[in-house]
Amino acid sequence: MESAKDVADTVAQLIWKICGYRFIYKKSKKTAASDSVRTYSYYCAQNEDEVQKPHLHAQPHKCRARMKMDRFLCQGTLQITVDDDQLHVPLRLKLKHHLAHLHYVDISVSQSIKDLVENMKNDIDIIYVYKFP
């Protein structure tokens, strides 16, 4: 059964696909009007104000360099209010985004690639070597 959080997450993903701005879940709270109505808050994934300090791994050999995402002072927030009794209709959608910026680019590794690596990790016969010029 789908929950109110699932509905809110789906709406946030649709907004990402339509607008190009990805919103990350932050918190939720019940409204004063009803116990069944809850507001879910999200922030723009590229919002400079929401950057978390990176936590380095305790073992230095496991630390790795990674590219950082471009951040902006966009103040992007998304609030989705959903009624647990009426999950098919969001009650309210409030989107604020004060600065147009580059759209979010998803660079995550697909599940099929993860599965391929998992299946190949113990196969010694298959080793690919690429030499850079």
N, C-alpha and C positions, 0 to 999 in steps of 0.2 A: 504494500500500500504506500502511496506517495505521501510524503509529509509536506508541511508548509515550507520548510527549508528547501526541500527538493524543488518545489514550484518556484521559489525565489531564485535559486541557483540557475534554473532553466531560463528564467527571464533575463538574468544577468548574462548568461551565455548568448542569448539571442541579441541582446544589446551589443555585445562584443562583435558578433558577426555582422550586424547592421551598421554600427558606428565605427568600428575599428578600435575602440577603446575597451580594454579589459578591466573589469572590476573584481576586486578580491574581497571575500567576506571578512568582515571585521567583528560585528556583534549583532545581537538581537535583543529586543525588549518588548514586553507586553504593553499594550496601550491601556490607558486609563478607562477607555470606553467599554471594553469587553475583555474577558479572560481568553476568549478564543481568537482575538485579533493580535497579531504580532508584527512588529516592524523589523525588517532585516536591513542592516547597514553594510554597505560595501564602499571601497575606495578605489580610485584609479590606480592600476598597477604601476604606472609611471609617475605617480605623485611624489614629488621631492619630500614633502612633509611626512610621508609614511615610510620612509626608508628605514630598515632595521639594520643595526650594526652587524656586520658579518661575524660569525663565530668560527674561529679557526679550530681545526681538529687538534686534539692533544698530541697526536703523533705527527711530527713535521713531515715525514715521508708520505703521509696521506693527504697533505695539503696540496691543492692544485690551483693553477691559475685559471681564471675564468673571465670572460668578457662581461662587463657591466652593462646593464640596460641604461639607455638614455632616460634621464629623469627631468621633470618639468614642474614648475610651480603652478600647476593647473587647478589645484583645489577640487579635483574631480571626486564627487560623491554620488552614490546611488542609494536610495531608500525604497524598499519594496514592502508594502503592507499587505499581509495576507490573512484571511480569515480561515481558521482550521476547519470550520464547518462548510466553507465554500471554496475549496482548493482550486477549482477550475477558473476562478475569476480573481485576479489580484485587485484589491480594493483601491490601492493608490501606488503610483510610481512617481518618484521625485528624483530627477537627474540634474546635477549641477556640474558644469565643466567650464571653468573661466578662461581657459587658454587652449586654442587649437594647437595640437602638436603631432609629431610623428605617431602613426598608429602602432599598437603593440604587435610584435612579431613573435609567434610561438616557435621556439627553437628546441622544444622538448623532443626526446627520442621516442619514436612511435613504438607501440607494443610489439609489432612484428619484428622490428630491429632488435629489441630487447630479447625476444624469444630466440632469434637467430644467434645472437651472441651467447646466450645461455646454452643453446644446443651445441655450439661450436667450441666452447671454452676448454673442453677436455679433449678435443680432437687434435692431436699433435700433427697428423698428416696434412692438415690444412693450415698453412701459414702464409699469409699475404705480406709481402714486403714491397713497399713503395719507396723508390729512391727519388729524392728531390734533385732537380738539376743543379 
